[in-house]
Amino acid sequence: MLSEYRGASKGGYRISTCLGGGARLLAAVAAILTLTLMPTVSAADLPSKKTLNLAAIKTMVAAAEAEAERRKVQVTICVVDESGNLLFLQKGDGAGLNTIQFAQKKARHSAFYKQPSKAAADQLKSGDLQVLAFPDAFPNQGGLPIQVEGQTIGGIGVSGAPSEVDEAIGRVAIEALR
């Protein structure tokens, strides 16, 4: 019996829990078995993943800047992690203010959906309007996922030039990592 009524006391009922000796022993054995049979996990067993570090970002940005200069365009460059968190943002001197948000939206789209933002633009162009309802989708060419060993670790977005040029600049940046 796990609990029993011991009668009324001042102010209400008093309930006490009592486990017999056999029940206590059974509970202790069950706890010991549970702990000894549980698989142990060490740090070596945890999965590892690649992330964008500052050196990689600087390499990508330098390549993107050089390509933009070669094409004689002023752009905004944005790099985000796989969750869309801003890691780097740089607006070119002659780039429009609207390119700041466009570059961020392109980068986030690519990181979230693990595909170029052009895919959403093509989807919309084909008449599929559902892309407009997707959270953080941005159907405008110029955003690319940053992938290492098949895993998306971030996104890059470029804005300020024609969309196909924005994407080409982003591609050069990603190729600089290889």
For each residue, the residues with C-beta under 8 A, 3 or more apart:
1: 4 18
2: 17 18 19
3: 15 16 17 18
4: 1 15 16 18
5: 13 15
6: 9 14 15 16
7: 14
8: 12 13 14
9: 6 12 13 14
10:
11:
12: 8 9
13: 5 8 9
14: 6 7 8 9
15: 3 4 5 6
16: 3 4 6
17: 2 3
18: 1 2 3 4
19: 2 23 24 27
20: 23 24
21: 24 25
22: 25 26
23: 19 20 26 27
24: 19 20 21 27 28
25: 21 22 28 29
26: 22 23 29 30
27: 19 23 24 30 31
28: 24 25 31 32
29: 25 26 32 33
30: 26 27 33 34
31: 27 28 34 35
32: 28 29 35 36
33: 29 30 36 37
34: 30 31 37 38
35: 31 32 38
36: 32 33
37: 33 34
38: 34 35
39:
40:
41: 45 46
42: 45 46
43: 46
44:
45: 41 42
46: 41 42 43
47:
48:
49: 151 153
50: 148 149 151 153
51: 81 153
52: 56 57 79 81 87 146 153 154
53: 56 57
54: 57 58
55: 58 59
56: 52 53 59 60 177
57: 52 53 54 60 61 79 87 88
58: 54 55 61 62
59: 55 56 62 63 176 177
60: 56 57 63 64 79 146 156 173 174 176 177
61: 57 58 64 65 77 79 88 90 173
62: 58 59 65 66 176
63: 59 60 66 67 172 173 175 176
64: 60 61 67 68 75 77 156 158 169 170 172 173
65: 61 62 68 69 77
66: 62 63 69 70 172
67: 63 64 70 71 168 169 172 173
68: 64 65 71 73 74 75 77 92 158 161 169
69: 65 66 72
70: 66 67
71: 67 68 161 165 168 169
72: 69
73: 68 92 160 161 165 169
74: 68 92 93 94 95 160 161
75: 64 68 92 95 99 103 158 159 160 161 166 169
76: 89 90 91 92 95 99 100 102 103 158 159 160
77: 61 64 65 68 88 89 90 92 103 156 157 158 169 173
78: 86 88 89 90 103 104 106 107 156 157 158 159
79: 52 57 60 61 86 87 88 89 107 146 154 155 156
80: 83 84 85 86 87 104 107 108 111 154 155 156 157
81: 51 52 84 85 87 111 153 154
82: 111 152 153 154 155
83: 80 111
84: 80 81 107 108 111 112 136 155
85: 80 81
86: 78 79 80 89 104
87: 52 57 79 80 81 154
88: 57 61 77 78 79
89: 76 77 78 79 86 100 103 104
90: 61 76 77 78
91: 76 95 97 99 100
92: 68 73 74 75 76 77 95 160
93: 74
94: 74
95: 74 75 76 91 92 99 159 160
96: 99 160
97: 91 100
98: 101 102 159
99: 75 76 91 95 96 102 103 159 160
100: 76 89 91 97 103 104 159
101: 98 104 105
102: 76 98 99 105 106 138 140 142 157 159
103: 75 76 77 78 89 99 100 106 107 142 157 158 159 160
104: 78 80 86 89 100 101 107 108 157
105: 101 102 108 109 117 136 138 140 143 157
106: 78 102 103 109 110 117 138 140 142 143 155 157 158 159 166
107: 78 79 80 84 103 104 110 111 143 154 155 156 157
108: 80 84 104 105 111 112 136 138 143 155 157
109: 105 106 112 113 117 120 136 137 138 143 155 157
110: 106 107 113 114 115 116 117 143 144 145 146 155 156 157
111: 80 81 82 83 84 107 108 114 145 146 152 154 155
112: 84 108 109 135 136 137 155
113: 109 110 119 120 134 137 145
114: 110 111 145 147 152
115: 110 119 120 145
116: 110 119 141 143 144 145 167
117: 105 106 109 110 120 121 138 139 140 141 142 143 144 157
118: 121 122 141 142 143 163 167
119: 113 115 116 122 123
120: 109 113 115 117 123 124 131 134 137 138 139 140
121: 117 118 124 125 139 140 141 163
122: 118 119 125 126
123: 119 120 126 128 131 139
124: 120 121 127 128 129 131 132 139
125: 121 122
126: 122 123
127: 124
128: 123 124 131
129: 124 132 133
130: 133 134
131: 120 123 124 128 134 137 139
132: 124 129 137 139
133: 129 130 137
134: 113 120 130 131 137
135: 112
136: 84 105 108 109 112
137: 109 112 113 120 131 132 133 134
138: 102 105 106 108 109 117 120 143
139: 117 120 121 123 124 131 132
140: 102 105 106 117 120 121 143 163
141: 116 117 118 121 163 164 166 167
142: 102 103 106 117 118 157 158 159 163 166 167 170
143: 105 106 107 108 109 110 116 117 118 138 140 155 156 157 158 167 170
144: 110 116 117 155 156 157 167 170 171 174
145: 110 111 113 114 115 116 152 154 155
146: 52 60 79 110 111 152 153 154 155 156 174 177
147: 114 150 151 152 153
148: 50 151 153 177
149: 50
150: 147
151: 49 50 147 148
152: 82 111 114 145 146 147 155
153: 49 50 51 52 81 82 146 147 148
154: 52 79 80 81 82 87 107 111 145 146
155: 79 80 82 84 106 107 108 109 110 111 112 143 144 145 146 152
156: 60 64 77 78 79 80 107 110 143 144 146 170 173 174
157: 77 78 80 102 103 104 105 106 107 108 109 110 117 142 143 144 166 170
158: 64 68 75 76 77 78 103 106 142 143 161 166 167 169 170 173
159: 75 76 78 95 98 99 100 102 103 106 142 166
160: 73 74 75 76 92 95 96 99 103 166
161: 68 71 73 74 75 158 165 166 169
162: 165 166
163: 118 121 140 141 142 166 167
164: 141 167 168
165: 71 73 161 162 168 169
166: 75 106 141 142 157 158 159 160 161 162 163 169 170
167: 116 118 141 142 143 144 158 163 164 170 171
168: 67 71 164 165 171 172
169: 64 67 68 71 73 75 77 158 161 165 166 172 173
170: 64 142 143 144 156 157 158 166 167 173 174
171: 144 167 168 174 175
172: 63 64 66 67 168 169 175 176
173: 60 61 63 64 67 77 156 158 169 170 176 177
174: 60 144 146 156 170 171 177 178
175: 63 171 172 178
176: 59 60 62 63 172 173
177: 56 59 60 146 148 173 174
178: 174 175
